[in-house]
Amino acid sequence: MSAVLRTEPQIRPLTTADLDAVEAIERALYEFPWTLGNFRDSLAAGYSCWGLHGPGGLMAYAVMMLGVNEAHLLNLSVAAPCQRRGLASRLLEHLSAVARDYGAQVLFLEVRPSNLAARRLYARHGFQHAGTRRGYYPARDGREDALVLSRAL
């Protein structure tokens, strides 16, 4: 009998070497994706940028801005073939720990009202509605609002 070793996906800081994979995932997931420039700028600005890497490469990534007493999750995405495996939850908990270690007391984010899967994820993690940003997101028929969610850390 032989054992099969499974490599557990690892979370590590994103680098510029990861950006082609990040952009490919982003473009496959979203009708209005972030650009490669958005991700480059996030790295250059010193935002907290993380990737979840498995044996086959990048599976998920996140970008978070840290500030005085608070953190703002700007992007959390899981590659389509890797979804529904708990990877977003794992990455979200990692981000929460990073934010707490930085001294943040609250984590904010925006989410499209139409993104039911993300809204369920955030609800499971204790995020609550804190407000609405009107016309925040580009949409096929104009603009879509953003729900602002927050969670105490």
N, C-alpha and C positions, 0 to 999 in steps of 0.2 A: 504494500500500500504506500502510495506516495502523497505527500502533502503538496497542495498548490498554494504558493505564496501570493498573496494579493498585496499590491502596493497601494497604501492608503493615499488618497489625494492630499497634497501639501499646499498650505497657504503660505505665500511669500510675497514680498513687495514686487510690484510690477516694475519693469525696466523698459527702456526704449526698445529692447530686443523683443518684447512681448507685443508691441503695438500692432504689428501686422495681424496677429491672431486675434487681438482685441477688436480691431476694425472689422475683420471678417465676421466675427460673431455678431457684432453690433449691426452690421448691414443685413445679415440674415434674419435678425430678430425684429427689426423696427422699420416701419415705413418712413419715419423721420429720425434717422440715426444720428448720434454724435459723429462728428468728423474726426479724422485722424489728428487734425490740428487741435481739437478740443482735448483729446487725450494727451497729446504732447504738451499742451499748455498746462494741464493738470499736473503732470510730472514736474515740469519746469517751475511751477508755482509752489511745489513742495506739498501738494495735497497728499493725503494718505491713500495710496493706490495699491490695491492688493489683487493677486491672482490666485485662483485655486487650480493647481496643476495636477493632472493625473498621468498615467503611463502614456496616454495618447496625446498629451499636450494640454493646452489651456482649456479648462472646462467652465470657468466662471471668473468674473472680475468685479471689482467695486472701486468707486472713487468717493472719498469723503473729505470734506473740508473741516478742519479743526479750528476752533476759535476760543475766545475767553468764555469758559463755563459751558460751552455748547459745541455740538458737532452737527454737521449737515451732510446727510447722505445724498450724493448727487447722482450716482448711477450704481445699480447693482443688477447684473445680468448673468444668466446661466445659458450656455449654448443649448440650443433646442434638443439635441440628442441626449443631453445630460440632465434635462429637467425631470422633476418629480422623484428625485433621489435624496432630498434633504440638503442639497448643496447650498441653496440660497440661505437656509436656516443656519447652516454651519458658518457661512461667510458673514452673515448678519451678526451672529454672536461674537465672532472674532472682531468685527468692527466695533461692536459695543464695548468689548474689553479694551481695545486700543483707545477709544474715546474716553473711557473711565480712567485709564492710566494717564491720559493727557490732562485730566482734571475736568472733563466735560460732565455736566450734571444732567443734560438733556440731549437727545438725538432727534433731529428734525429730518423730514423728507417730504417730497412731493410725489404724488402718484396720480395717474389718470383715473377718473371715475370708471372708465371703460375697462381698466385693467383689473379684472376681478380676481385673477390668480394672485397678483401682487397684493391686492387689498386683503385677501384672506391670509397670506403669509404675514403681513404686518400686524393684522389683528391677533393672530396666534402668538405674536411676540410682544403683545401688550401696547401696541401703538394706538393712539386715540386721535380723533379728529380735532385739529386745533384751529382750522380755518380753511378758506378757499381762496385761491388765486384765480381770478376771472381771466379767461382767454390766455392762459399760460403756455399751453402746448400748441404747436402747429397740428392741424388736422385736415383731413381730406376736404371737408366742407368749411374751412375757415380756421377756427381756433377751438380748443377744448380747455375747460377749466382744469385746475390741479387741486386735489385735496391735499392740504398740509396736515401731516400727521406728526405726532411727537410721542416720545417715550422717555420717562425719567430713567436715568442710569444709576 
